[in-house]
């Protein structure tokens, strides 16, 4: 499989196929990428991590004082 995201400079594009694709049916698709936010080359790892942290912040729970009691968890008599 070949996948490349490019910004063409003109209307002509040459594609070099690997030897294992020669003589086989291949599908070539070209479509415009509308949103640059999905393009990983335009967004740094730090910015993506910051976005994820901001998105999940309201759902985070502090479990630092939580202690698991196995006996209490397995007490089926109550």
N, C-alpha and C positions, 0 to 999 in steps of 0.2 A: 504494500500500500504506500502511496505517495500522498502527502498532504503538505501543502505550502500556502502560507498567507503572504501575498506580495502586493505591492502597489505598482501596477504596470506603467511604464513610461511611454508606450505606444500601443497600437492595436495588434501588433504581432507578438506571439509568444511561442517559443520553442520548448518542447517538453522532451527530455531524455528519459526513456523508460529503461528499467533494469532488464537484464537478459531473461530472467524468469517470466517476464510478461510478453515477450516476443511470441507471436503466433496465437495468443489467447485473446478473448474478448475483454476489452477494458472499457470502463465508463469514465468520461472526463466531464466534470461539471464545473462551471464558473458562475459565481453569483456575488453580488455586492454585499459586503458586511456593513450593515447600517449603523451599528453601535460600536464605538471604540472601547466601551467599558468591558466588553468580552474579549478584547485583544490583550493578551498577557504582555505583549511587548510594550504597550503603552501605559501599563500600570505596574508600579513597583510592588515588590512583595510586602514591604512595610505598609504601603497604602491599603493593600488588600486585607492585611491582618488588622489594621486599625478599623476598617469598615466592618469586618466580622465582629470585632470586639464591641463596637458601638451598637451593632445590630442585636447582639446577644446579651448586652449588659442588663436590661430589665429582667431577664430570666435567670440570672446567676444567683445561687444560694450559697451562703457561708456554711460549710460543713466542718470547719476547723475544730469545733468543740464536740462533734458527734462521736459517740462511742457505741460500738456494736456489742450487744450482749447476746451471745449465742443461746444461752439458756432461756432468756426471755423470748427470743425469736421462735424457739421450738416448744414453748409452753402452750400446749393445745387444751389444757384443762380450764382455762378461763374463758 
